Amino acid sequence: MIVTLFAFVVLIIIMGGVGVAGVFGGKAAGWTWNPYTISLAVVLGCIAIAILIFVAALISVPVVVFFPAYSIYFFAPRYPKLASLLWPQPSEPVAPDFPPPEPSPL
């Protein structure tokens, strides 16, 4: 959670800077709040939220993978069926069934 919070702070500072620059640039260009600029702001806000959700999901992937795997390997020695699935015993080697070599004429 701390890493995600740090990433959010960094991303929000970057996105906020881009947003403030966009607002001041739009004001300098003479844009006003009309249905087109409001829809642009909503779309850009949705993209920003999607980026934050993606970053949070990407950061949490190691935790989501580690804990189920850890629990399986923790319980495996206590349950023989689970241990046999995780660490299968090697099968007996099978000798190849080749015909015996023919003697050479030399």
mmCIF file of the C-alpha atoms, coordinates in Angstrom:
data_MODEL
# 
_entry.id   MODEL 
# 
loop_
_atom_site.group_PDB 
_atom_site.id 
_atom_site.type_symbol 
_atom_site.label_atom_id 
_atom_site.label_alt_id 
_atom_site.label_comp_id 
_atom_site.label_asym_id 
_atom_site.label_entity_id 
_atom_site.label_seq_id 
_atom_site.pdbx_PDB_ins_code 
_atom_site.Cartn_x 
_atom_site.Cartn_y 
_atom_site.Cartn_z 
_atom_site.occupancy 
_atom_site.B_iso_or_equiv 
_atom_site.pdbx_formal_charge 
_atom_site.auth_seq_id 
_atom_site.auth_comp_id 
_atom_site.auth_asym_id 
_atom_site.auth_atom_id 
_atom_site.pdbx_PDB_model_num 
ATOM 1   C CA . MET A 1 1   ? 0.000   0.000   0.000   1.00 0.00 ? 1   MET A CA 1 
ATOM 2   C CA . ILE A 1 2   ? 2.870   2.364   0.749   1.00 0.00 ? 2   ILE A CA 1 
ATOM 3   C CA . VAL A 1 3   ? 4.393   1.813   -2.702  1.00 0.00 ? 3   VAL A CA 1 
ATOM 4   C CA . THR A 1 4   ? 1.006   2.373   -4.344  1.00 0.00 ? 4   THR A CA 1 
ATOM 5   C CA . LEU A 1 5   ? 0.482   5.547   -2.334  1.00 0.00 ? 5   LEU A CA 1 
ATOM 6   C CA . PHE A 1 6   ? 3.920   6.828   -3.357  1.00 0.00 ? 6   PHE A CA 1 
ATOM 7   C CA . ALA A 1 7   ? 3.186   6.041   -7.017  1.00 0.00 ? 7   ALA A CA 1 
ATOM 8   C CA . PHE A 1 8   ? -0.204  7.790   -6.739  1.00 0.00 ? 8   PHE A CA 1 
ATOM 9   C CA . VAL A 1 9   ? 1.388   10.919  -5.281  1.00 0.00 ? 9   VAL A CA 1 
ATOM 10  C CA . VAL A 1 10  ? 3.954   11.038  -8.085  1.00 0.00 ? 10  VAL A CA 1 
ATOM 11  C CA . LEU A 1 11  ? 1.323   10.451  -10.775 1.00 0.00 ? 11  LEU A CA 1 
ATOM 12  C CA . ILE A 1 12  ? -1.110  12.969  -9.296  1.00 0.00 ? 12  ILE A CA 1 
ATOM 13  C CA . ILE A 1 13  ? 1.633   15.615  -9.207  1.00 0.00 ? 13  ILE A CA 1 
ATOM 14  C CA . ILE A 1 14  ? 2.471   14.906  -12.859 1.00 0.00 ? 14  ILE A CA 1 
ATOM 15  C CA . MET A 1 15  ? -1.169  14.791  -13.973 1.00 0.00 ? 15  MET A CA 1 
ATOM 16  C CA . GLY A 1 16  ? -1.980  17.892  -11.944 1.00 0.00 ? 16  GLY A CA 1 
ATOM 17  C CA . GLY A 1 17  ? 0.876   19.789  -13.557 1.00 0.00 ? 17  GLY A CA 1 
ATOM 18  C CA . VAL A 1 18  ? -0.301  18.762  -17.015 1.00 0.00 ? 18  VAL A CA 1 
ATOM 19  C CA . GLY A 1 19  ? -3.873  19.719  -16.079 1.00 0.00 ? 19  GLY A CA 1 
ATOM 20  C CA . VAL A 1 20  ? -2.899  23.126  -14.742 1.00 0.00 ? 20  VAL A CA 1 
ATOM 21  C CA . ALA A 1 21  ? -0.798  23.782  -17.851 1.00 0.00 ? 21  ALA A CA 1 
ATOM 22  C CA . GLY A 1 22  ? -3.756  22.719  -20.014 1.00 0.00 ? 22  GLY A CA 1 
ATOM 23  C CA . VAL A 1 23  ? -6.172  24.998  -18.169 1.00 0.00 ? 23  VAL A CA 1 
ATOM 24  C CA . PHE A 1 24  ? -3.849  28.010  -18.373 1.00 0.00 ? 24  PHE A CA 1 
ATOM 25  C CA . GLY A 1 25  ? -3.063  27.226  -22.014 1.00 0.00 ? 25  GLY A CA 1 
ATOM 26  C CA . GLY A 1 26  ? -6.764  26.962  -22.798 1.00 0.00 ? 26  GLY A CA 1 
ATOM 27  C CA . LYS A 1 27  ? -7.479  30.249  -21.023 1.00 0.00 ? 27  LYS A CA 1 
ATOM 28  C CA . ALA A 1 28  ? -4.665  31.908  -23.004 1.00 0.00 ? 28  ALA A CA 1 
ATOM 29  C CA . ALA A 1 29  ? -6.117  30.483  -26.232 1.00 0.00 ? 29  ALA A CA 1 
ATOM 30  C CA . GLY A 1 30  ? -9.513  31.930  -25.370 1.00 0.00 ? 30  GLY A CA 1 
ATOM 31  C CA . TRP A 1 31  ? -11.345 28.689  -24.610 1.00 0.00 ? 31  TRP A CA 1 
ATOM 32  C CA . THR A 1 32  ? -14.424 28.883  -22.440 1.00 0.00 ? 32  THR A CA 1 
ATOM 33  C CA . TRP A 1 33  ? -16.368 26.193  -20.647 1.00 0.00 ? 33  TRP A CA 1 
ATOM 34  C CA . ASN A 1 34  ? -18.782 24.851  -23.223 1.00 0.00 ? 34  ASN A CA 1 
ATOM 35  C CA . PRO A 1 35  ? -20.092 21.310  -23.804 1.00 0.00 ? 35  PRO A CA 1 
ATOM 36  C CA . TYR A 1 36  ? -17.020 20.386  -25.865 1.00 0.00 ? 36  TYR A CA 1 
ATOM 37  C CA . THR A 1 37  ? -14.433 21.470  -23.315 1.00 0.00 ? 37  THR A CA 1 
ATOM 38  C CA . ILE A 1 38  ? -16.443 19.940  -20.472 1.00 0.00 ? 38  ILE A CA 1 
ATOM 39  C CA . SER A 1 39  ? -16.612 16.615  -22.349 1.00 0.00 ? 39  SER A CA 1 
ATOM 40  C CA . LEU A 1 40  ? -12.859 16.833  -23.033 1.00 0.00 ? 40  LEU A CA 1 
ATOM 41  C CA . ALA A 1 41  ? -12.214 17.413  -19.319 1.00 0.00 ? 41  ALA A CA 1 
ATOM 42  C CA . VAL A 1 42  ? -14.435 14.441  -18.377 1.00 0.00 ? 42  VAL A CA 1 
ATOM 43  C CA . VAL A 1 43  ? -12.721 12.150  -20.890 1.00 0.00 ? 43  VAL A CA 1 
ATOM 44  C CA . LEU A 1 44  ? -9.260  13.203  -19.711 1.00 0.00 ? 44  LEU A CA 1 
ATOM 45  C CA . GLY A 1 45  ? -10.345 12.697  -16.085 1.00 0.00 ? 45  GLY A CA 1 
ATOM 46  C CA . CYS A 1 46  ? -11.562 9.187   -16.902 1.00 0.00 ? 46  CYS A CA 1 
ATOM 47  C CA . ILE A 1 47  ? -8.242  8.432   -18.606 1.00 0.00 ? 47  ILE A CA 1 
ATOM 48  C CA . ALA A 1 48  ? -6.384  9.710   -15.520 1.00 0.00 ? 48  ALA A CA 1 
ATOM 49  C CA . ILE A 1 49  ? -8.475  7.475   -13.240 1.00 0.00 ? 49  ILE A CA 1 
ATOM 50  C CA . ALA A 1 50  ? -7.880  4.497   -15.554 1.00 0.00 ? 50  ALA A CA 1 
ATOM 51  C CA . ILE A 1 51  ? -4.120  5.129   -15.400 1.00 0.00 ? 51  ILE A CA 1 
ATOM 52  C CA . LEU A 1 52  ? -4.233  5.244   -11.584 1.00 0.00 ? 52  LEU A CA 1 
ATOM 53  C CA . ILE A 1 53  ? -6.213  1.979   -11.441 1.00 0.00 ? 53  ILE A CA 1 
ATOM 54  C CA . PHE A 1 54  ? -3.772  0.343   -13.870 1.00 0.00 ? 54  PHE A CA 1 
ATOM 55  C CA . VAL A 1 55  ? -0.751  1.424   -11.821 1.00 0.00 ? 55  VAL A CA 1 
ATOM 56  C CA . ALA A 1 56  ? -2.354  0.159   -8.592  1.00 0.00 ? 56  ALA A CA 1 
ATOM 57  C CA . ALA A 1 57  ? -3.138  -3.191  -10.211 1.00 0.00 ? 57  ALA A CA 1 
ATOM 58  C CA . LEU A 1 58  ? 0.382   -3.460  -11.658 1.00 0.00 ? 58  LEU A CA 1 
ATOM 59  C CA . ILE A 1 59  ? 1.990   -2.738  -8.296  1.00 0.00 ? 59  ILE A CA 1 
ATOM 60  C CA . SER A 1 60  ? -0.195  -5.292  -6.465  1.00 0.00 ? 60  SER A CA 1 
ATOM 61  C CA . VAL A 1 61  ? 0.550   -8.179  -8.867  1.00 0.00 ? 61  VAL A CA 1 
ATOM 62  C CA . PRO A 1 62  ? 3.525   -9.566  -6.870  1.00 0.00 ? 62  PRO A CA 1 
ATOM 63  C CA . VAL A 1 63  ? 1.432   -9.698  -3.692  1.00 0.00 ? 63  VAL A CA 1 
ATOM 64  C CA . VAL A 1 64  ? -1.480  -11.377 -5.454  1.00 0.00 ? 64  VAL A CA 1 
ATOM 65  C CA . VAL A 1 65  ? 0.841   -14.037 -6.861  1.00 0.00 ? 65  VAL A CA 1 
ATOM 66  C CA . PHE A 1 66  ? 3.026   -14.551 -3.778  1.00 0.00 ? 66  PHE A CA 1 
ATOM 67  C CA . PHE A 1 67  ? 0.481   -15.226 -1.033  1.00 0.00 ? 67  PHE A CA 1 
ATOM 68  C CA . PRO A 1 68  ? -1.519  -18.032 -2.720  1.00 0.00 ? 68  PRO A CA 1 
ATOM 69  C CA . ALA A 1 69  ? 1.707   -19.720 -3.819  1.00 0.00 ? 69  ALA A CA 1 
ATOM 70  C CA . TYR A 1 70  ? 3.178   -19.355 -0.339  1.00 0.00 ? 70  TYR A CA 1 
ATOM 71  C CA . SER A 1 71  ? 0.121   -20.933 1.267   1.00 0.00 ? 71  SER A CA 1 
ATOM 72  C CA . ILE A 1 72  ? 0.215   -23.876 -1.147  1.00 0.00 ? 72  ILE A CA 1 
ATOM 73  C CA . TYR A 1 73  ? 3.895   -24.545 -0.401  1.00 0.00 ? 73  TYR A CA 1 
ATOM 74  C CA . PHE A 1 74  ? 3.268   -24.022 3.334   1.00 0.00 ? 74  PHE A CA 1 
ATOM 75  C CA . PHE A 1 75  ? 0.495   -26.626 3.466   1.00 0.00 ? 75  PHE A CA 1 
ATOM 76  C CA . ALA A 1 76  ? 2.079   -29.124 1.054   1.00 0.00 ? 76  ALA A CA 1 
ATOM 77  C CA . PRO A 1 77  ? 4.214   -30.981 3.647   1.00 0.00 ? 77  PRO A CA 1 
ATOM 78  C CA . ARG A 1 78  ? 1.111   -31.404 5.850   1.00 0.00 ? 78  ARG A CA 1 
ATOM 79  C CA . TYR A 1 79  ? -1.101  -32.917 3.129   1.00 0.00 ? 79  TYR A CA 1 
ATOM 80  C CA . PRO A 1 80  ? 0.374   -35.857 1.213   1.00 0.00 ? 80  PRO A CA 1 
ATOM 81  C CA . LYS A 1 81  ? -1.942  -35.482 -1.801  1.00 0.00 ? 81  LYS A CA 1 
ATOM 82  C CA . LEU A 1 82  ? -0.938  -31.849 -2.246  1.00 0.00 ? 82  LEU A CA 1 
ATOM 83  C CA . ALA A 1 83  ? 2.731   -32.724 -1.788  1.00 0.00 ? 83  ALA A CA 1 
ATOM 84  C CA . SER A 1 84  ? 2.479   -35.440 -4.428  1.00 0.00 ? 84  SER A CA 1 
ATOM 85  C CA . LEU A 1 85  ? 1.008   -32.911 -6.849  1.00 0.00 ? 85  LEU A CA 1 
ATOM 86  C CA . LEU A 1 86  ? 3.697   -30.315 -6.147  1.00 0.00 ? 86  LEU A CA 1 
ATOM 87  C CA . TRP A 1 87  ? 6.651   -32.671 -6.023  1.00 0.00 ? 87  TRP A CA 1 
ATOM 88  C CA . PRO A 1 88  ? 5.842   -35.781 -8.073  1.00 0.00 ? 88  PRO A CA 1 
ATOM 89  C CA . GLN A 1 89  ? 8.139   -38.755 -7.658  1.00 0.00 ? 89  GLN A CA 1 
ATOM 90  C CA . PRO A 1 90  ? 10.184  -39.493 -10.768 1.00 0.00 ? 90  PRO A CA 1 
ATOM 91  C CA . SER A 1 91  ? 9.031   -42.562 -12.608 1.00 0.00 ? 91  SER A CA 1 
ATOM 92  C CA . GLU A 1 92  ? 11.268  -45.574 -13.140 1.00 0.00 ? 92  GLU A CA 1 
ATOM 93  C CA . PRO A 1 93  ? 13.399  -45.202 -16.237 1.00 0.00 ? 93  PRO A CA 1 
ATOM 94  C CA . VAL A 1 94  ? 12.256  -47.465 -19.044 1.00 0.00 ? 94  VAL A CA 1 
ATOM 95  C CA . ALA A 1 95  ? 14.929  -49.157 -21.117 1.00 0.00 ? 95  ALA A CA 1 
ATOM 96  C CA . PRO A 1 96  ? 14.456  -48.637 -24.832 1.00 0.00 ? 96  PRO A CA 1 
ATOM 97  C CA . ASP A 1 97  ? 13.211  -51.655 -26.713 1.00 0.00 ? 97  ASP A CA 1 
ATOM 98  C CA . PHE A 1 98  ? 15.737  -51.733 -29.561 1.00 0.00 ? 98  PHE A CA 1 
ATOM 99  C CA . PRO A 1 99  ? 16.578  -54.902 -31.463 1.00 0.00 ? 99  PRO A CA 1 
ATOM 100 C CA . PRO A 1 100 ? 20.059  -56.238 -30.778 1.00 0.00 ? 100 PRO A CA 1 
ATOM 101 C CA . PRO A 1 101 ? 22.691  -54.981 -33.191 1.00 0.00 ? 101 PRO A CA 1 
ATOM 102 C CA . GLU A 1 102 ? 23.645  -57.282 -36.043 1.00 0.00 ? 102 GLU A CA 1 
ATOM 103 C CA . PRO A 1 103 ? 27.273  -58.334 -36.221 1.00 0.00 ? 103 PRO A CA 1 
ATOM 104 C CA . SER A 1 104 ? 29.265  -56.458 -38.839 1.00 0.00 ? 104 SER A CA 1 
ATOM 105 C CA . PRO A 1 105 ? 30.680  -58.499 -41.782 1.00 0.00 ? 105 PRO A CA 1 
ATOM 106 C CA . LEU A 1 106 ? 34.177  -57.073 -41.353 1.00 0.00 ? 106 LEU A CA 1 
# 
